[in-house]
Amino acid sequence: MNNKHDEISIALAKYVANKFEPSRLALDTARACLADSLGCAILALKFPACTKLLGPIIPDTKVPHGTHIPGTKYVLDPILGAFNIGSMIRWLDYNDTWLAAEWGHPSDNLGALLAISDHLSRKALAENKKVISVHDLLLTMIQAYEIQGVMALSNSFNRMGFDHVILVKLASAAVSTRLLGGSYQQILDAVTQVWIDVGPLRTYRHAPNTGSRKSWAAGDATSRGAFLAYLTMRGEKGYATALSAEKWGMQEVIFKGKPIVLTQQLDSYVMENILFKISFPAEFHAQTAVECAFKLYPKVKNKIDDIKGILIETHESAIRIIDKKGPLHNPADRDHCLQYMVAIGLLFGELTAHHYEDSVAVDPRIDQLRALMKVQEKEKYSQEYLDPKKRSIANAVTITFKDGSTIGPIEVEYPLGHKFRRNEGLPLLFEKFENNLRTHYSEKKTKELSSLFQNHDSLIKLPVAQLIDLLDDHS
């Protein structure tokens, strides 16, 4: 029997286990990601569909040195804490993004990383031991982002009908095991457990079954990653050829014999190139299309009834994921519909989480515009979407009026949250952070937190528990 471990599992475990010193760019970007993710989590507390899922399973459960859930009074065990935090960050589809053969949201891993770091930090403070600092947390973020993002470059789970959150589970399990003090062998064992776990079907992201599970799927995945890490630390063995075993391995069962590949060395590439959602919550393949709609808004807002046709030129991935016709049944359906998001931009010149709610969706003009839209692939956009030197997410919108006149095409290749627009985007990202905090905290508290997150040297010295204490519910 061949007990040699799969090469990819070995590479992932070595990357996490070995000493790691990322670039200053990666650390600065991780700090921005942490701020943005926490802001998204706080904003999600305004939505009852999210808050109904939070808190302990058994009311009044007490957890010594437990994980504090930002913006609430909940203190939970780290595994359930990971579900809570991960679901809050992901709920509004407003957190950072990575697009490749597979796509996803690397900040989803913060569910496990924050929950475990907070718990361990509180335990260390109580025992007068070395605590986990925000700097330590940023290092774990960079590694989790790298694992999820590099694995996504050439491995498409969605084409096989499986959801991308398997890569959240993978990254969360590997880095959580390291956080818990795991050895190289234990990290390796945890990684192999994830391959056997696989992931959920994408059913809940597509018509006719689109539903709110897509908003807590990441919380579920990062929580499961934390669970597998804890289980491994209790001595649970790994499975050497979980990927490559004949007949029963993941590659054979899921990918029909096609190998899972790791196409570049693991470092800090993903964090340095992460995509932010800055101005509005929208599935990332639609971000530039919505920017086009915003540019068109002043020219069409008083001529909606005169529009004859709307052409959206886009890339293949957008067509596969968010090109939707017919009825849209809930917010989860609407925020993954390219036509709906463009219609909102043309009608209102803005897009917020509330535009996906039923109270807005009843506006008959939205479906009127959707019916006039034609979505087609532009091959150049599809090619440059996958080009590692460009990684564009391009869209163009052309409006044709009943009198034969046209406006456009209005084209945007790189969204505001792209690395190529970082100098323009970062100030607005921290403005977004402040606006999200204001939905829950006082102006004084908001300014204190915003100032802290923009002071790199002060922030990174804090124990994670002290940072989370600043976010506890004192409103």
C-alpha positions in Angstrom: 0.0 0.0 0.0 1.3 3.5 -1.0 1.2 5.7 2.1 3.0 8.6 0.6 0.9 11.8 0.9 -0.5 13.7 -2.0 2.0 16.3 -3.2 -0.5 19.2 -2.9 -1.4 18.3 0.6 2.3 18.3 1.5 2.9 21.7 -0.2 0.0 23.3 1.7 1.1 21.9 5.0 4.7 23.0 4.6 3.6 26.5 3.6 1.5 26.8 6.8 4.0 25.2 9.1 7.2 27.0 8.0 8.3 30.4 9.2 6.6 33.1 7.1 7.5 36.7 6.5 5.2 38.4 4.0 5.8 41.7 2.3 4.7 45.0 3.9 2.2 45.4 1.0 0.6 42.1 2.1 0.5 43.2 5.7 -1.0 46.6 4.9 -3.6 45.0 2.6 -4.4 42.4 5.3 -5.1 45.3 7.7 -7.5 46.8 5.2 -9.2 43.4 4.7 -9.6 43.0 8.4 -11.3 46.4 8.7 -13.5 45.8 5.7 -14.6 42.4 6.9 -15.5 43.6 10.4 -17.4 46.5 8.9 -19.4 44.1 6.7 -20.1 42.0 9.7 -21.4 44.9 11.7 -23.6 46.1 8.8 -25.1 42.6 8.6 -26.5 43.1 12.1 -29.2 45.4 10.6 -30.7 42.4 8.8 -33.0 40.0 10.8 -32.4 37.2 8.3 -28.8 37.2 9.5 -29.3 37.9 13.2 -31.8 35.1 13.7 -29.0 32.6 13.0 -26.6 34.0 15.6 -25.9 33.1 19.1 -25.7 29.9 21.1 -27.6 26.8 20.1 -28.6 26.3 23.7 -29.6 29.6 25.3 -27.5 30.9 28.2 -24.6 28.6 27.4 -21.5 29.7 29.3 -18.1 29.3 27.6 -14.9 30.0 29.6 -12.6 32.4 27.7 -15.2 32.1 24.8 -15.2 33.8 21.5 -16.9 37.2 21.6 -19.1 37.9 18.6 -18.5 41.5 17.4 -21.4 43.9 17.8 -23.3 41.4 20.1 -23.4 40.2 23.6 -22.8 36.6 22.5 -19.9 34.5 23.9 -19.5 31.2 22.2 -17.2 28.3 21.7 -14.8 28.9 18.8 -16.4 26.5 16.4 -19.8 28.1 16.7 -18.2 31.4 16.9 -16.6 30.8 13.5 -20.0 30.1 12.1 -21.4 33.4 13.6 -18.5 35.6 12.5 -18.2 34.0 9.1 -21.9 34.3 8.4 -21.9 38.0 9.4 -19.0 38.9 7.2 -20.4 37.1 4.2 -24.1 37.9 4.6 -24.5 41.0 2.4 -22.0 39.8 -0.3 -20.0 42.9 0.5 -16.6 41.4 1.6 -13.5 41.0 -0.5 -13.3 38.7 -3.5 -11.0 36.5 -5.6 -11.8 35.6 -9.2 -10.1 32.8 -11.2 -11.1 29.4 -12.5 -12.9 29.2 -9.2 -14.0 32.3 -7.3 -14.7 33.0 -3.7 -14.2 35.4 -0.8 -11.0 34.8 1.2 -12.1 36.9 4.1 -14.7 34.1 4.8 -11.8 32.4 6.6 -11.8 35.2 9.2 -14.7 33.3 10.8 -12.3 30.6 12.1 -9.2 32.8 12.4 -10.9 35.5 14.5 -12.9 33.0 16.6 -9.9 30.9 17.5 -7.5 33.8 17.9 -9.9 35.6 20.2 -10.4 32.5 22.4 -6.7 31.7 22.6 -5.9 35.3 23.3 -8.4 35.5 26.2 -7.1 32.2 27.6 -3.5 33.4 27.4 -4.3 36.7 29.1 -6.0 34.8 31.9 -3.0 32.5 32.3 -0.4 35.3 31.9 1.0 33.7 28.8 2.0 35.0 25.4 -1.1 36.3 23.6 -2.0 36.2 19.9 -1.7 39.7 18.6 -3.4 41.4 15.7 0.0 41.1 13.8 -0.2 37.3 14.3 -3.8 37.4 13.0 -2.7 39.3 9.9 -0.1 36.6 9.2 -2.8 33.9 9.4 -5.0 35.9 7.1 -2.3 36.1 4.4 -1.8 32.4 4.5 -5.5 31.5 4.4 -6.0 34.0 1.5 -3.1 32.4 -0.3 -4.3 28.8 0.1 -7.8 29.6 -1.1 -6.8 31.9 -3.9 -3.9 29.9 -5.4 -6.0 26.7 -5.3 -8.7 28.7 -7.1 -6.4 29.7 -10.0 -6.7 26.4 -11.9 -9.2 24.2 -10.1 -12.9 24.8 -10.9 -15.2 23.1 -8.5 -18.2 25.1 -9.7 -18.0 23.5 -13.1 -18.5 20.1 -11.4 -21.5 21.5 -9.5 -19.8 22.0 -6.2 -19.5 25.2 -4.2 -16.3 27.2 -3.9 -16.6 27.2 -0.1 -14.6 23.9 0.0 -11.6 26.1 -0.4 -12.7 28.2 2.6 -12.9 25.0 4.6 -9.4 24.0 3.3 -7.7 27.2 4.2 -9.5 27.5 7.6 -8.6 24.0 8.6 -4.9 24.3 7.7 -4.3 27.7 9.3 -6.5 27.0 12.3 -4.5 23.9 13.1 -1.3 26.0 13.1 -3.1 28.5 15.4 -3.9 25.7 17.8 -0.2 24.8 18.0 -0.3 22.0 15.5 2.8 20.4 14.0 3.5 20.0 10.3 2.1 16.5 10.5 -1.1 17.7 12.2 -1.6 20.4 9.6 -1.1 17.8 6.9 -3.7 15.5 8.6 -6.2 18.3 8.8 -5.8 19.2 5.1 -6.5 15.6 4.1 -9.7 15.5 6.2 -11.0 18.5 4.1 -10.5 16.6 0.8 -12.7 13.8 2.1 -15.3 16.3 3.4 -15.5 17.9 -0.1 -18.2 20.6 0.0 -21.8 21.4 -0.6 -23.5 21.5 -4.0 -24.0 24.9 -5.6 -27.8 24.3 -5.7 -28.6 27.2 -3.4 -26.8 29.7 -5.6 -28.9 29.0 -8.8 -32.5 29.2 -9.9 -34.9 27.8 -9.1 -33.4 27.1 -5.7 -31.5 30.3 -4.9 -31.8 31.0 -1.2 -30.2 32.5 1.9 -28.0 29.5 2.5 -25.5 31.2 0.1 -25.1 33.9 2.8 -24.2 31.4 5.6 -22.4 28.8 3.5 -19.1 30.5 4.2 -19.8 30.5 7.9 -20.6 26.8 7.7 -17.3 26.1 5.8 -15.0 28.1 8.0 -16.7 26.6 11.1 -16.2 23.1 9.7 -12.6 23.9 9.0 -12.2 24.9 12.7 -13.9 21.7 13.7 -11.6 19.6 11.7 -8.6 21.4 13.1 -9.8 20.8 16.7 -10.5 17.1 15.9 -7.0 16.7 14.4 -5.4 18.3 17.5 -7.2 15.6 19.5 -5.3 12.9 17.6 -7.6 12.2 14.7 -5.5 10.7 11.8 -5.2 11.9 8.3 -5.6 10.1 5.0 -2.5 10.2 2.8 -4.1 9.8 -0.6 -7.4 11.4 0.0 -7.0 13.2 -3.4 -5.3 10.6 -5.6 -6.6 7.2 -4.4 -7.9 5.0 -7.2 -11.7 4.8 -7.4 -12.3 6.5 -4.0 -10.1 9.5 -4.1 -11.5 13.0 -4.5 -9.9 13.5 -7.9 -11.6 10.3 -9.2 -15.0 10.8 -7.6 -15.4 14.6 -8.2 -13.1 15.4 -11.1 -13.4 12.1 -13.1 -9.7 11.5 -12.9 -8.5 15.0 -13.6 -5.8 16.0 -11.1 -6.1 18.9 -8.7 -3.2 21.2 -9.4 -1.2 23.9 -7.6 0.1 26.2 -10.3 2.4 28.5 -8.4 4.5 28.7 -5.2 2.6 29.8 -2.2 3.6 33.2 -0.8 1.5 36.4 -0.5 0.3 36.8 -4.1 -3.4 36.6 -3.3 -3.5 39.1 -0.5 -1.5 41.6 -2.6 -4.0 41.3 -5.4 -7.3 40.9 -3.6 -10.4 42.6 -4.9 -12.5 44.8 -2.6 -16.1 45.7 -2.9 -16.0 49.3 -2.1 -19.0 51.3 -3.3 -21.8 48.8 -3.3 -22.7 45.2 -2.5 -22.9 43.2 -5.7 -21.6 39.8 -7.0 -18.1 40.8 -8.2 -18.6 39.8 -11.8 -21.1 42.6 -12.0 -19.1 45.3 -10.3 -17.9 47.0 -13.5 -21.4 46.6 -15.1 -22.9 48.5 -12.2 -20.2 51.2 -12.5 -21.2 51.5 -16.1 -24.9 51.9 -15.1 -23.9 54.6 -12.6 -22.2 56.5 -15.4 -25.3 56.2 -17.6 -27.8 57.2 -14.9 -27.7 61.0 -15.4 -28.3 60.5 -19.1 -31.1 58.0 -18.9 -32.9 58.7 -15.6 -35.6 60.8 -17.3 -35.8 58.6 -20.4 -36.4 55.1 -19.0 -39.6 54.7 -21.0 -37.8 55.7 -24.2 -35.3 52.8 -24.0 -35.6 50.1 -26.7 -32.7 47.9 -25.8 -29.8 47.4 -23.4 -26.7 45.4 -24.5 -24.4 44.1 -21.7 -21.1 42.8 -23.0 -19.3 40.7 -20.4 -17.0 37.8 -19.7 -17.9 34.1 -19.7 -17.9 33.6 -15.9 -20.5 36.4 -15.5 -22.7 34.7 -18.0 -22.3 31.3 -16.2 -23.1 32.7 -12.7 -25.3 35.8 -12.8 -27.1 36.0 -16.2 -30.6 35.4 -15.0 -34.0 35.7 -16.7 -37.4 35.2 -15.3 -38.7 35.8 -11.7 -36.4 36.6 -8.9 -37.8 35.3 -5.6 -35.7 36.8 -2.8 -32.7 39.0 -2.1 -30.3 36.1 -2.6 -31.7 35.7 -6.1 -31.5 39.4 -6.9 -27.9 40.1 -5.8 -26.7 37.4 -8.2 -28.6 38.7 -11.2 -26.5 40.8 -13.5 -29.6 42.3 -15.1 -31.2 43.3 -11.8 -28.1 45.0 -10.6 -27.7 47.0 -13.8 -31.4 48.0 -13.7 -31.0 49.3 -10.2 -28.0 51.4 -11.2 -29.9 52.8 -14.2 -33.0 53.7 -12.2 -31.4 55.0 -9.0 -27.8 55.8 -9.6 -26.8 53.8 -6.5 -26.9 50.3 -5.2 -27.2 49.3 -1.5 -28.2 46.1 0.3 -31.7 47.5 0.7 -32.2 47.6 -3.1 -32.3 43.7 -3.0 -35.2 43.7 -0.6 -38.9 43.0 -1.5 -39.9 46.7 -0.9 -37.7 47.8 -3.8 -38.1 44.7 -6.1 -41.8 45.4 -6.5 -40.9 48.5 -8.7 -42.3 47.4 -12.1 -39.6 49.4 -13.9 -36.9 46.9 -12.8 -38.4 44.0 -14.7 -39.3 46.4 -17.6 -35.6 47.1 -18.0 -34.5 43.5 -17.4 -36.8 42.4 -20.3 -34.9 44.8 -22.6 -31.5 43.5 -21.8 -29.3 41.3 -23.9 -26.2 39.7 -22.3 -23.4 38.5 -24.5 -19.8 37.4 -24.1 -17.0 39.5 -25.4 -14.1 37.1 -26.0 -11.5 39.8 -25.1 -13.0 40.2 -21.7 -13.0 36.5 -21.0 -9.3 36.2 -22.0 -8.2 39.2 -19.9 -10.2 37.9 -16.9 -7.9 34.9 -16.7 -4.7 36.8 -17.8 -2.5 36.9 -14.6 -1.0 40.2 -15.7 -4.4 41.9 -16.1 -7.1 39.9 -14.1 -9.7 42.4 -15.4 -13.4 42.0 -14.7 -14.7 44.0 -17.6 -18.2 44.9 -18.6 -19.7 47.3 -21.2 -23.2 48.7 -21.4 -24.9 50.2 -24.5 -28.3 51.9 -24.4 -30.5 52.1 -27.6 -33.5 54.3 -27.6 -36.7 54.0 -29.6 -35.7 56.9 -31.9 -32.6 54.9 -33.0 -30.1 56.9 -31.0 -27.6 55.2 -28.7 -25.4 55.9 -25.7 -22.3 53.9 -25.3 -20.7 51.5 -25.1 -19.7 52.6 -21.7 -16.8 50.3 -20.7 -15.2 49.7 -17.3 -12.4 47.1 -17.3 -11.2 47.2 -13.7 -13.6 47.8 -10.7 -12.8 50.3 -8.0 -11.6 47.6 -5.7 -9.0 46.2 -8.1 -5.3 46.4 -7.3 -4.8 48.7 -10.3 -7.0 51.3 -8.6 -5.7 50.8 -5.1 -4.7 54.4 -4.5 -8.1 55.6 -5.5 -9.9 52.8 -3.7 -8.3 52.6 -0.2 -9.5 55.9 1.1 -13.0 55.0 0.0 -12.6 51.6 1.6 -12.0 53.1 5.0 -14.9 55.5 4.4 -17.1 52.4 3.7 -15.7 50.9 7.0 -16.8 54.0 8.9 -20.2 54.1 7.3 -20.8 50.4 8.2 -19.7 51.0 11.8 -22.1 54.0 12.1 -25.0 51.6 11.6 -24.3 50.2 15.1 -22.0 52.3 17.1 -21.9 56.0 18.2 -20.0 58.5 16.2 -17.3 58.6 18.9 -16.8 54.9 18.8 -16.8 54.9 15.0 -14.0 57.5 14.9 -12.0 55.6 17.5 -12.1 52.4 15.6 -11.5 54.0 12.2 -8.4 55.8 13.6 -7.1 52.6 15.2 -7.3 50.7 11.9 -5.5 53.3 10.0 -2.6 53.3 12.5 -0.8 50.1 11.5 1.8 50.1 14.2 -0.7 50.6 17.0 -3.2 48.1 15.7 -0.8 45.2 15.2 0.4 45.3 18.8 -3.0 44.7 20.3 -4.0 41.3 21.6 -6.8 40.0 19.4 -9.1 39.8 22.5 -8.6 43.5 23.2 -9.5 44.4 19.6 -12.6 42.3 19.8 -13.5 43.9 23.2 -13.6 47.3 21.3 -16.2 45.8 19.1 -18.4 44.3 21.8 -21.9 45.5 22.0 -21.9 48.6 24.1 -24.3 50.5 21.9 
